Amino acid sequence: MEKNGTGRGESRRCRGKSVEEYFRGVKNAKLPEGPFEDAANIIVAVEGASSFRSLIRSGRASQLADPLGQIAGYVNEQYSGADYLQAQRVREILQKKMEALF
């Protein structure tokens, strides 16, 4: 990004222009209703626990600086496979509904 002496760079040149001027095809859209945030939280939690499985299982998670980080992996391992699969099904429904917006 190019600086212009004020430290604001590109944003100074764009001041006064609205989003519509840059993205003329953008329209307001209502996002689909559903338990999508809950499903996303479960997916992220389970996949995070899976990714850090060796850290969690070795007990080295207790060395993390964040107290919540020290226990979160153990908590996230407690989600059942059924919960994870149901969250994936909800995710698929959301993907189809979002696809309809485009």
Biopython code that builds the backbone (N, CA, C, O; Angstrom):
import numpy as np
from Bio.PDB.StructureBuilder import StructureBuilder

atoms = [
    (1, "MET", "N", (0.844, -1.171, 0.000)),
    (1, "MET", "CA", (0.000, 0.000, 0.000)),
    (1, "MET", "C", (0.887, 1.230, 0.000)),
    (1, "MET", "O", (1.877, 1.297, 0.728)),
    (2, "GLU", "N", (0.535, 2.169, -0.794)),
    (2, "GLU", "CA", (1.309, 3.392, -0.958)),
    (2, "GLU", "C", (0.965, 4.385, 0.150)),
    (2, "GLU", "O", (-0.210, 4.650, 0.405)),
    (3, "LYS", "N", (1.978, 4.930, 0.803)),
    (3, "LYS", "CA", (1.767, 5.926, 1.865)),
    (3, "LYS", "C", (1.803, 7.322, 1.254)),
    (3, "LYS", "O", (2.512, 7.553, 0.274)),
    (4, "ASN", "N", (1.054, 8.240, 1.820)),
    (4, "ASN", "CA", (1.016, 9.590, 1.267)),
    (4, "ASN", "C", (1.410, 10.660, 2.283)),
    (4, "ASN", "O", (0.950, 11.795, 2.165)),
    (5, "GLY", "N", (2.212, 10.355, 3.240)),
    (5, "GLY", "CA", (2.679, 11.344, 4.190)),
    (5, "GLY", "C", (1.801, 11.472, 5.421)),
    (5, "GLY", "O", (2.297, 11.825, 6.491)),
    (6, "THR", "N", (0.528, 11.198, 5.302)),
    (6, "THR", "CA", (-0.362, 11.288, 6.458)),
    (6, "THR", "C", (-0.431, 9.968, 7.199)),
    (6, "THR", "O", (-0.990, 9.889, 8.293)),
    (7, "GLY", "N", (0.141, 8.927, 6.597)),
    (7, "GLY", "CA", (0.085, 7.611, 7.223)),
    (7, "GLY", "C", (-1.211, 6.878, 6.944)),
    (7, "GLY", "O", (-1.411, 5.763, 7.428)),
    (8, "ARG", "N", (-2.080, 7.480, 6.182)),
    (8, "ARG", "CA", (-3.374, 6.855, 5.923)),
    (8, "ARG", "C", (-3.386, 6.037, 4.640)),
    (8, "ARG", "O", (-4.269, 5.199, 4.456)),
    (9, "GLY", "N", (-2.441, 6.260, 3.764)),
    (9, "GLY", "CA", (-2.336, 5.471, 2.542)),
    (9, "GLY", "C", (-3.551, 5.597, 1.657)),
    (9, "GLY", "O", (-4.107, 6.680, 1.474)),
    (10, "GLU", "N", (-3.945, 4.481, 1.120)),
    (10, "GLU", "CA", (-5.031, 4.383, 0.146)),
    (10, "GLU", "C", (-6.354, 4.932, 0.679)),
    (10, "GLU", "O", (-7.120, 5.521, -0.084)),
    (11, "SER", "N", (-6.636, 4.754, 1.962)),
    (11, "SER", "CA", (-7.942, 5.140, 2.493)),
    (11, "SER", "C", (-8.202, 6.631, 2.355)),
    (11, "SER", "O", (-9.357, 7.037, 2.226)),
    (12, "ARG", "N", (-7.150, 7.467, 2.378)),
    (12, "ARG", "CA", (-7.341, 8.915, 2.256)),
    (12, "ARG", "C", (-7.899, 9.268, 0.880)),
    (12, "ARG", "O", (-8.757, 10.143, 0.761)),
    (13, "ARG", "N", (-7.418, 8.595, -0.148)),
    (13, "ARG", "CA", (-7.903, 8.877, -1.505)),
    (13, "ARG", "C", (-9.338, 8.413, -1.685)),
    (13, "ARG", "O", (-10.064, 8.960, -2.515)),
    (14, "CYS", "N", (-9.755, 7.419, -0.927)),
    (14, "CYS", "CA", (-11.092, 6.846, -1.069)),
    (14, "CYS", "C", (-12.131, 7.547, -0.208)),
    (14, "CYS", "O", (-13.323, 7.256, -0.308)),
    (15, "ARG", "N", (-11.683, 8.471, 0.640)),
    (15, "ARG", "CA", (-12.592, 9.145, 1.555)),
    (15, "ARG", "C", (-13.726, 9.811, 0.775)),
    (15, "ARG", "O", (-13.512, 10.431, -0.266)),
    (16, "GLY", "N", (-14.917, 9.663, 1.305)),
    (16, "GLY", "CA", (-16.055, 10.302, 0.660)),
    (16, "GLY", "C", (-16.767, 9.416, -0.340)),
    (16, "GLY", "O", (-17.884, 9.731, -0.750)),
    (17, "LYS", "N", (-16.160, 8.330, -0.739)),
    (17, "LYS", "CA", (-16.806, 7.420, -1.684)),
    (17, "LYS", "C", (-17.482, 6.307, -0.898)),
    (17, "LYS", "O", (-16.942, 5.803, 0.087)),
    (18, "SER", "N", (-18.638, 5.945, -1.337)),
    (18, "SER", "CA", (-19.367, 4.899, -0.638)),
    (18, "SER", "C", (-19.038, 3.527, -1.221)),
    (18, "SER", "O", (-18.450, 3.409, -2.296)),
    (19, "VAL", "N", (-19.425, 2.522, -0.495)),
    (19, "VAL", "CA", (-19.214, 1.141, -0.944)),
    (19, "VAL", "C", (-19.915, 0.910, -2.277)),
    (19, "VAL", "O", (-19.399, 0.202, -3.143)),
    (20, "GLU", "N", (-21.086, 1.506, -2.438)),
    (20, "GLU", "CA", (-21.845, 1.311, -3.671)),
    (20, "GLU", "C", (-21.093, 1.801, -4.901)),
    (20, "GLU", "O", (-21.248, 1.247, -5.989)),
    (21, "GLU", "N", (-20.278, 2.842, -4.729)),
    (21, "GLU", "CA", (-19.521, 3.356, -5.861)),
    (21, "GLU", "C", (-18.454, 2.370, -6.316)),
    (21, "GLU", "O", (-18.119, 2.320, -7.500)),
    (22, "TYR", "N", (-17.922, 1.593, -5.393)),
    (22, "TYR", "CA", (-16.888, 0.621, -5.731)),
    (22, "TYR", "C", (-17.471, -0.729, -6.143)),
    (22, "TYR", "O", (-16.896, -1.438, -6.969)),
    (23, "PHE", "N", (-18.605, -1.070, -5.565)),
    (23, "PHE", "CA", (-19.226, -2.368, -5.815)),
    (23, "PHE", "C", (-20.672, -2.154, -6.232)),
    (23, "PHE", "O", (-21.595, -2.383, -5.450)),
    (24, "ARG", "N", (-20.859, -1.720, -7.453)),
    (24, "ARG", "CA", (-22.190, -1.351, -7.927)),
    (24, "ARG", "C", (-23.173, -2.518, -7.943)),
    (24, "ARG", "O", (-24.378, -2.296, -7.827)),
    (25, "GLY", "N", (-22.701, -3.739, -8.081)),
    (25, "GLY", "CA", (-23.587, -4.891, -8.144)),
    (25, "GLY", "C", (-23.982, -5.450, -6.790)),
    (25, "GLY", "O", (-24.732, -6.424, -6.722)),
    (26, "VAL", "N", (-23.495, -4.854, -5.712)),
    (26, "VAL", "CA", (-23.777, -5.360, -4.366)),
    (26, "VAL", "C", (-25.185, -4.966, -3.956)),
    (26, "VAL", "O", (-25.595, -3.817, -4.121)),
    (27, "LYS", "N", (-25.922, -5.934, -3.418)),
    (27, "LYS", "CA", (-27.277, -5.688, -2.933)),
    (27, "LYS", "C", (-27.372, -6.183, -1.504)),
    (27, "LYS", "O", (-26.596, -7.041, -1.085)),
    (28, "ASN", "N", (-28.319, -5.646, -0.760)),
    (28, "ASN", "CA", (-28.580, -6.146, 0.578)),
    (28, "ASN", "C", (-29.165, -7.547, 0.463)),
    (28, "ASN", "O", (-29.950, -7.838, -0.439)),
    (29, "ALA", "N", (-28.771, -8.397, 1.386)),
    (29, "ALA", "CA", (-29.283, -9.759, 1.377)),
    (29, "ALA", "C", (-29.550, -10.193, 2.811)),
    (29, "ALA", "O", (-28.811, -9.828, 3.726)),
    (30, "LYS", "N", (-30.587, -10.956, 2.997)),
    (30, "LYS", "CA", (-30.898, -11.501, 4.313)),
    (30, "LYS", "C", (-30.309, -12.902, 4.379)),
    (30, "LYS", "O", (-30.591, -13.755, 3.538)),
    (31, "LEU", "N", (-29.490, -13.117, 5.389)),
    (31, "LEU", "CA", (-28.891, -14.435, 5.548)),
    (31, "LEU", "C", (-29.943, -15.439, 5.992)),
    (31, "LEU", "O", (-30.884, -15.075, 6.697)),
    (32, "PRO", "N", (-29.800, -16.688, 5.594)),
    (32, "PRO", "CA", (-30.769, -17.710, 5.968)),
    (32, "PRO", "C", (-30.827, -17.904, 7.483)),
    (32, "PRO", "O", (-29.835, -17.729, 8.190)),
    (33, "GLU", "N", (-32.009, -18.267, 7.957)),
    (33, "GLU", "CA", (-32.212, -18.564, 9.374)),
    (33, "GLU", "C", (-31.798, -20.010, 9.642)),
    (33, "GLU", "O", (-31.927, -20.873, 8.774)),
    (34, "GLY", "N", (-31.312, -20.257, 10.825)),
    (34, "GLY", "CA", (-30.963, -21.620, 11.206)),
    (34, "GLY", "C", (-29.885, -21.645, 12.269)),
    (34, "GLY", "O", (-29.318, -20.607, 12.611)),
    (35, "PRO", "N", (-29.601, -22.819, 12.787)),
    (35, "PRO", "CA", (-28.600, -22.960, 13.862)),
    (35, "PRO", "C", (-27.177, -23.020, 13.321)),
    (35, "PRO", "O", (-26.372, -23.849, 13.744)),
    (36, "PHE", "N", (-26.885, -22.134, 12.387)),
    (36, "PHE", "CA", (-25.619, -22.225, 11.664)),
    (36, "PHE", "C", (-24.424, -21.863, 12.541)),
    (36, "PHE", "O", (-23.356, -22.459, 12.403)),
    (37, "GLU", "N", (-24.588, -20.905, 13.431)),
    (37, "GLU", "CA", (-23.475, -20.541, 14.312)),
    (37, "GLU", "C", (-23.147, -21.688, 15.261)),
    (37, "GLU", "O", (-21.977, -21.976, 15.511)),
    (38, "ASP", "N", (-24.172, -22.339, 15.786)),
    (38, "ASP", "CA", (-23.946, -23.480, 16.671)),
    (38, "ASP", "C", (-23.219, -24.604, 15.935)),
    (38, "ASP", "O", (-22.287, -25.207, 16.467)),
    (39, "ALA", "N", (-23.654, -24.873, 14.718)),
    (39, "ALA", "CA", (-23.011, -25.924, 13.924)),
    (39, "ALA", "C", (-21.552, -25.574, 13.650)),
    (39, "ALA", "O", (-20.674, -26.432, 13.751)),
    (40, "ALA", "N", (-21.296, -24.324, 13.306)),
    (40, "ALA", "CA", (-19.922, -23.897, 13.028)),
    (40, "ALA", "C", (-19.051, -24.027, 14.267)),
    (40, "ALA", "O", (-17.900, -24.455, 14.176)),
    (41, "ASN", "N", (-19.588, -23.664, 15.418)),
    (41, "ASN", "CA", (-18.821, -23.783, 16.664)),
    (41, "ASN", "C", (-18.424, -25.234, 16.939)),
    (41, "ASN", "O", (-17.297, -25.510, 17.348)),
    (42, "ILE", "N", (-19.349, -26.148, 16.714)),
    (42, "ILE", "CA", (-19.051, -27.565, 16.933)),
    (42, "ILE", "C", (-17.985, -28.043, 15.951)),
    (42, "ILE", "O", (-17.044, -28.733, 16.344)),
    (43, "ILE", "N", (-18.126, -27.686, 14.693)),
    (43, "ILE", "CA", (-17.160, -28.116, 13.676)),
    (43, "ILE", "C", (-15.766, -27.599, 13.998)),
    (43, "ILE", "O", (-14.795, -28.355, 13.953)),
    (44, "VAL", "N", (-15.663, -26.321, 14.322)),
    (44, "VAL", "CA", (-14.355, -25.735, 14.639)),
    (44, "VAL", "C", (-13.769, -26.379, 15.888)),
    (44, "VAL", "O", (-12.571, -26.661, 15.931)),
    (45, "ALA", "N", (-14.588, -26.613, 16.897)),
    (45, "ALA", "CA", (-14.108, -27.210, 18.142)),
    (45, "ALA", "C", (-13.570, -28.620, 17.912)),
    (45, "ALA", "O", (-12.482, -28.962, 18.376)),
    (46, "VAL", "N", (-14.338, -29.429, 17.195)),
    (46, "VAL", "CA", (-13.931, -30.819, 16.956)),
    (46, "VAL", "C", (-12.696, -30.884, 16.062)),
    (46, "VAL", "O", (-11.777, -31.658, 16.328)),
    (47, "GLU", "N", (-12.672, -30.085, 15.017)),
    (47, "GLU", "CA", (-11.518, -30.112, 14.121)),
    (47, "GLU", "C", (-10.277, -29.540, 14.808)),
    (47, "GLU", "O", (-9.161, -29.982, 14.534)),
    (48, "GLY", "N", (-10.459, -28.572, 15.688)),
    (48, "GLY", "CA", (-9.331, -28.049, 16.465)),
    (48, "GLY", "C", (-8.775, -29.103, 17.395)),
    (48, "GLY", "O", (-7.560, -29.269, 17.496)),
    (49, "ALA", "N", (-9.664, -29.825, 18.084)),
    (49, "ALA", "CA", (-9.221, -30.899, 18.971)),
    (49, "ALA", "C", (-8.496, -31.982, 18.184)),
    (49, "ALA", "O", (-7.509, -32.545, 18.656)),
    (50, "SER", "N", (-8.982, -32.267, 16.999)),
    (50, "SER", "CA", (-8.330, -33.267, 16.151)),
    (50, "SER", "C", (-6.939, -32.811, 15.717)),
    (50, "SER", "O", (-5.984, -33.588, 15.731)),
    (51, "SER", "N", (-6.844, -31.538, 15.333)),
    (51, "SER", "CA", (-5.559, -31.004, 14.868)),
    (51, "SER", "C", (-4.505, -30.978, 15.970)),
    (51, "SER", "O", (-3.316, -31.172, 15.712)),
    (52, "PHE", "N", (-4.953, -30.737, 17.194)),
    (52, "PHE", "CA", (-4.012, -30.635, 18.314)),
    (52, "PHE", "C", (-4.054, -31.876, 19.208)),
    (52, "PHE", "O", (-3.728, -31.811, 20.393)),
    (53, "ARG", "N", (-4.452, -32.990, 18.632)),
    (53, "ARG", "CA", (-4.609, -34.220, 19.402)),
    (53, "ARG", "C", (-3.332, -34.621, 20.128)),
    (53, "ARG", "O", (-3.380, -34.987, 21.302)),
    (54, "SER", "N", (-2.199, -34.556, 19.451)),
    (54, "SER", "CA", (-0.952, -34.979, 20.101)),
    (54, "SER", "C", (-0.600, -34.051, 21.264)),
    (54, "SER", "O", (-0.090, -34.515, 22.283)),
    (55, "LEU", "N", (-0.860, -32.766, 21.133)),
    (55, "LEU", "CA", (-0.610, -31.807, 22.211)),
    (55, "LEU", "C", (-1.530, -32.099, 23.399)),
    (55, "LEU", "O", (-1.100, -32.085, 24.552)),
    (56, "ILE", "N", (-2.784, -32.360, 23.100)),
    (56, "ILE", "CA", (-3.769, -32.634, 24.151)),
    (56, "ILE", "C", (-3.450, -33.948, 24.852)),
    (56, "ILE", "O", (-3.397, -34.007, 26.081)),
    (57, "ARG", "N", (-3.241, -34.992, 24.074)),
    (57, "ARG", "CA", (-3.010, -36.325, 24.642)),
    (57, "ARG", "C", (-1.703, -36.431, 25.412)),
    (57, "ARG", "O", (-1.590, -37.228, 26.343)),
    (58, "SER", "N", (-0.718, -35.630, 25.025)),
    (58, "SER", "CA", (0.578, -35.689, 25.719)),
    (58, "SER", "C", (0.552, -34.942, 27.048)),
    (58, "SER", "O", (1.453, -35.103, 27.871)),
    (59, "GLY", "N", (-0.481, -34.124, 27.259)),
    (59, "GLY", "CA", (-0.548, -33.326, 28.471)),
    (59, "GLY", "C", (0.151, -31.983, 28.348)),
    (59, "GLY", "O", (0.118, -31.173, 29.275)),
    (60, "ARG", "N", (0.783, -31.744, 27.203)),
    (60, "ARG", "CA", (1.508, -30.479, 27.014)),
    (60, "ARG", "C", (0.567, -29.285, 26.882)),
    (60, "ARG", "O", (1.023, -28.143, 26.931)),
    (61, "ALA", "N", (-0.727, -29.521, 26.716)),
    (61, "ALA", "CA", (-1.686, -28.413, 26.664)),
    (61, "ALA", "C", (-1.666, -27.627, 27.968)),
    (61, "ALA", "O", (-1.989, -26.439, 27.984)),
    (62, "SER", "N", (-1.292, -28.279, 29.052)),
    (62, "SER", "CA", (-1.223, -27.594, 30.346)),
    (62, "SER", "C", (-0.127, -26.537, 30.380)),
    (62, "SER", "O", (-0.104, -25.712, 31.293)),
    (63, "GLN", "N", (0.773, -26.542, 29.417)),
    (63, "GLN", "CA", (1.855, -25.557, 29.360)),
    (63, "GLN", "C", (1.467, -24.300, 28.579)),
    (63, "GLN", "O", (2.241, -23.344, 28.521)),
    (64, "LEU", "N", (0.297, -24.295, 27.991)),
    (64, "LEU", "CA", (-0.151, -23.123, 27.240)),
    (64, "LEU", "C", (-0.375, -21.948, 28.190)),
    (64, "LEU", "O", (-0.766, -22.143, 29.341)),
    (65, "ALA", "N", (-0.129, -20.741, 27.715)),
    (65, "ALA", "CA", (-0.263, -19.538, 28.544)),
    (65, "ALA", "C", (-1.727, -19.232, 28.870)),
    (65, "ALA", "O", (-2.028, -18.764, 29.968)),
    (66, "ASP", "N", (-2.625, -19.487, 27.941)),
    (66, "ASP", "CA", (-4.036, -19.168, 28.132)),
    (66, "ASP", "C", (-4.712, -20.263, 28.960)),
    (66, "ASP", "O", (-4.711, -21.425, 28.555)),
    (67, "PRO", "N", (-5.286, -19.911, 30.109)),
    (67, "PRO", "CA", (-5.948, -20.924, 30.936)),
    (67, "PRO", "C", (-7.068, -21.653, 30.208)),
    (67, "PRO", "O", (-7.245, -22.856, 30.398)),
    (68, "LEU", "N", (-7.828, -20.941, 29.375)),
    (68, "LEU", "CA", (-8.883, -21.613, 28.608)),
    (68, "LEU", "C", (-8.282, -22.547, 27.570)),
    (68, "LEU", "O", (-8.827, -23.617, 27.298)),
    (69, "GLY", "N", (-7.175, -22.146, 26.999)),
    (69, "GLY", "CA", (-6.488, -22.994, 26.032)),
    (69, "GLY", "C", (-5.982, -24.283, 26.662)),
    (69, "GLY", "O", (-5.871, -25.311, 25.994)),
    (70, "GLN", "N", (-5.683, -24.220, 27.930)),
    (70, "GLN", "CA", (-5.182, -25.402, 28.636)),
    (70, "GLN", "C", (-6.247, -26.486, 28.745)),
    (70, "GLN", "O", (-5.921, -27.673, 28.773)),
    (71, "ILE", "N", (-7.515, -26.091, 28.806)),
    (71, "ILE", "CA", (-8.581, -27.086, 28.983)),
    (71, "ILE", "C", (-9.478, -27.261, 27.758)),
    (71, "ILE", "O", (-10.175, -28.269, 27.646)),
    (72, "ALA", "N", (-9.469, -26.303, 26.850)),
    (72, "ALA", "CA", (-10.408, -26.329, 25.718)),
    (72, "ALA", "C", (-10.281, -27.598, 24.882)),
    (72, "ALA", "O", (-11.289, -28.157, 24.449)),
    (73, "GLY", "N", (-9.070, -28.050, 24.654)),
    (73, "GLY", "CA", (-8.890, -29.254, 23.851)),
    (73, "GLY", "C", (-9.559, -30.462, 24.463)),
    (73, "GLY", "O", (-10.159, -31.273, 23.757)),
    (74, "TYR", "N", (-9.458, -30.587, 25.788)),
    (74, "TYR", "CA", (-10.098, -31.710, 26.477)),
    (74, "TYR", "C", (-11.618, -31.615, 26.366)),
    (74, "TYR", "O", (-12.299, -32.616, 26.145)),
    (75, "VAL", "N", (-12.135, -30.407, 26.520)),
    (75, "VAL", "CA", (-13.580, -30.188, 26.409)),
    (75, "VAL", "C", (-14.042, -30.499, 24.992)),
    (75, "VAL", "O", (-15.055, -31.173, 24.804)),
    (76, "ASN", "N", (-13.319, -30.019, 24.009)),
    (76, "ASN", "CA", (-13.728, -30.199, 22.615)),
    (76, "ASN", "C", (-13.642, -31.647, 22.165)),
    (76, "ASN", "O", (-14.324, -32.033, 21.216)),
    (77, "GLU", "N", (-12.829, -32.449, 22.816)),
    (77, "GLU", "CA", (-12.776, -33.877, 22.482)),
    (77, "GLU", "C", (-14.036, -34.611, 22.937)),
    (77, "GLU", "O", (-14.268, -35.751, 22.535)),
    (78, "GLN", "N", (-14.842, -33.970, 23.766)),
    (78, "GLN", "CA", (-16.025, -34.633, 24.308)),
    (78, "GLN", "C", (-17.234, -34.594, 23.382)),
    (78, "GLN", "O", (-18.227, -35.276, 23.638)),
    (79, "TYR", "N", (-17.166, -33.809, 22.312)),
    (79, "TYR", "CA", (-18.271, -33.837, 21.350)),
    (79, "TYR", "C", (-18.337, -35.221, 20.722)),
    (79, "TYR", "O", (-17.311, -35.823, 20.407)),
    (80, "SER", "N", (-19.539, -35.710, 20.547)),
    (80, "SER", "CA", (-19.695, -37.039, 19.953)),
    (80, "SER", "C", (-19.574, -36.966, 18.436)),
    (80, "SER", "O", (-19.718, -35.906, 17.828)),
    (81, "GLY", "N", (-19.308, -38.110, 17.857)),
    (81, "GLY", "CA", (-19.275, -38.207, 16.399)),
    (81, "GLY", "C", (-20.625, -37.842, 15.803)),
    (81, "GLY", "O", (-20.697, -37.249, 14.726)),
    (82, "ALA", "N", (-21.693, -38.196, 16.503)),
    (82, "ALA", "CA", (-23.043, -37.868, 16.032)),
    (82, "ALA", "C", (-23.255, -36.359, 15.995)),
    (82, "ALA", "O", (-23.851, -35.836, 15.054)),
    (83, "ASP", "N", (-22.766, -35.654, 17.025)),
    (83, "ASP", "CA", (-22.880, -34.185, 17.040)),
    (83, "ASP", "C", (-22.122, -33.580, 15.861)),
    (83, "ASP", "O", (-22.614, -32.672, 15.191)),
    (84, "TYR", "N", (-20.928, -34.093, 15.621)),
    (84, "TYR", "CA", (-20.100, -33.579, 14.531)),
    (84, "TYR", "C", (-20.773, -33.823, 13.176)),
    (84, "TYR", "O", (-20.813, -32.933, 12.327)),
    (85, "LEU", "N", (-21.296, -35.025, 12.984)),
    (85, "LEU", "CA", (-21.958, -35.335, 11.709)),
    (85, "LEU", "C", (-23.220, -34.503, 11.513)),
    (85, "LEU", "O", (-23.509, -34.072, 10.396)),
    (86, "GLN", "N", (-23.972, -34.273, 12.583)),
    (86, "GLN", "CA", (-25.164, -33.435, 12.477)),
    (86, "GLN", "C", (-24.766, -31.999, 12.119)),
    (86, "GLN", "O", (-25.429, -31.357, 11.304)),
    (87, "ALA", "N", (-23.698, -31.500, 12.718)),
    (87, "ALA", "CA", (-23.213, -30.152, 12.392)),
    (87, "ALA", "C", (-22.793, -30.075, 10.930)),
    (87, "ALA", "O", (-23.007, -29.053, 10.278)),
    (88, "GLN", "N", (-22.202, -31.137, 10.411)),
    (88, "GLN", "CA", (-21.818, -31.160, 8.997)),
    (88, "GLN", "C", (-23.055, -31.153, 8.094)),
    (88, "GLN", "O", (-23.048, -30.535, 7.029)),
    (89, "ARG", "N", (-24.108, -31.837, 8.521)),
    (89, "ARG", "CA", (-25.356, -31.822, 7.743)),
    (89, "ARG", "C", (-25.960, -30.418, 7.718)),
    (89, "ARG", "O", (-26.436, -29.954, 6.682)),
    (90, "VAL", "N", (-25.936, -29.751, 8.867)),
    (90, "VAL", "CA", (-26.441, -28.372, 8.941)),
    (90, "VAL", "C", (-25.599, -27.472, 8.050)),
    (90, "VAL", "O", (-26.125, -26.593, 7.368)),
    (91, "ARG", "N", (-24.294, -27.694, 8.060)),
    (91, "ARG", "CA", (-23.382, -26.913, 7.212)),
    (91, "ARG", "C", (-23.746, -27.069, 5.740)),
    (91, "ARG", "O", (-23.749, -26.097, 4.986)),
    (92, "GLU", "N", (-24.050, -28.286, 5.343)),
    (92, "GLU", "CA", (-24.423, -28.549, 3.948)),
    (92, "GLU", "C", (-25.718, -27.817, 3.576)),
    (92, "GLU", "O", (-25.842, -27.290, 2.470)),
    (93, "ILE", "N", (-26.669, -27.789, 4.494)),
    (93, "ILE", "CA", (-27.919, -27.063, 4.260)),
    (93, "ILE", "C", (-27.627, -25.576, 4.072)),
    (93, "ILE", "O", (-28.163, -24.936, 3.167)),
    (94, "LEU", "N", (-26.769, -25.035, 4.940)),
    (94, "LEU", "CA", (-26.412, -23.622, 4.826)),
    (94, "LEU", "C", (-25.719, -23.338, 3.503)),
    (94, "LEU", "O", (-26.006, -22.329, 2.859)),
    (95, "GLN", "N", (-24.812, -24.215, 3.090)),
    (95, "GLN", "CA", (-24.110, -24.009, 1.820)),
    (95, "GLN", "C", (-25.104, -23.916, 0.666)),
    (95, "GLN", "O", (-24.954, -23.073, -0.219)),
    (96, "LYS", "N", (-26.114, -24.777, 0.675)),
    (96, "LYS", "CA", (-27.115, -24.752, -0.394)),
    (96, "LYS", "C", (-27.939, -23.479, -0.344)),
    (96, "LYS", "O", (-28.252, -22.896, -1.383)),
    (97, "LYS", "N", (-28.298, -23.038, 0.879)),
    (97, "LYS", "CA", (-29.076, -21.807, 0.996)),
    (97, "LYS", "C", (-28.252, -20.586, 0.588)),
    (97, "LYS", "O", (-28.775, -19.662, -0.035)),
    (98, "MET", "N", (-26.980, -20.583, 0.934)),
    (98, "MET", "CA", (-26.107, -19.463, 0.566)),
    (98, "MET", "C", (-25.866, -19.438, -0.946)),
    (98, "MET", "O", (-25.767, -18.372, -1.554)),
    (99, "GLU", "N", (-25.776, -20.614, -1.530)),
    (99, "GLU", "CA", (-25.587, -20.705, -2.984)),
    (99, "GLU", "C", (-26.739, -20.031, -3.715)),
    (99, "GLU", "O", (-26.541, -19.431, -4.771)),
    (100, "ALA", "N", (-27.934, -20.128, -3.161)),
    (100, "ALA", "CA", (-29.109, -19.526, -3.780)),
    (100, "ALA", "C", (-29.011, -17.992, -3.800)),
    (100, "ALA", "O", (-29.636, -17.344, -4.640)),
    (101, "LEU", "N", (-28.234, -17.416, -2.885)),
    (101, "LEU", "CA", (-28.059, -15.961, -2.869)),
    (101, "LEU", "C", (-27.257, -15.462, -4.062)),
    (101, "LEU", "O", (-27.376, -14.301, -4.454)),
    (102, "PHE", "N", (-26.453, -16.326, -4.629)),
    (102, "PHE", "CA", (-25.591, -15.922, -5.728)),
    (102, "PHE", "C", (-26.156, -16.447, -7.005)),
    (102, "PHE", "O", (-25.584, -16.224, -8.072)),
]
sb = StructureBuilder()
sb.init_structure("model")
sb.init_model(0)
sb.init_chain("A")
sb.init_seg("    ")
for serial, (resi, resn, name, xyz) in enumerate(atoms, 1):
    if name == "N":
        sb.init_residue(resn, " ", resi, " ")
    sb.init_atom(name, np.array(xyz, "f"), 0.0, 1.0, " ", f" {name:<3s}", serial, name[0])
structure = sb.get_structure()
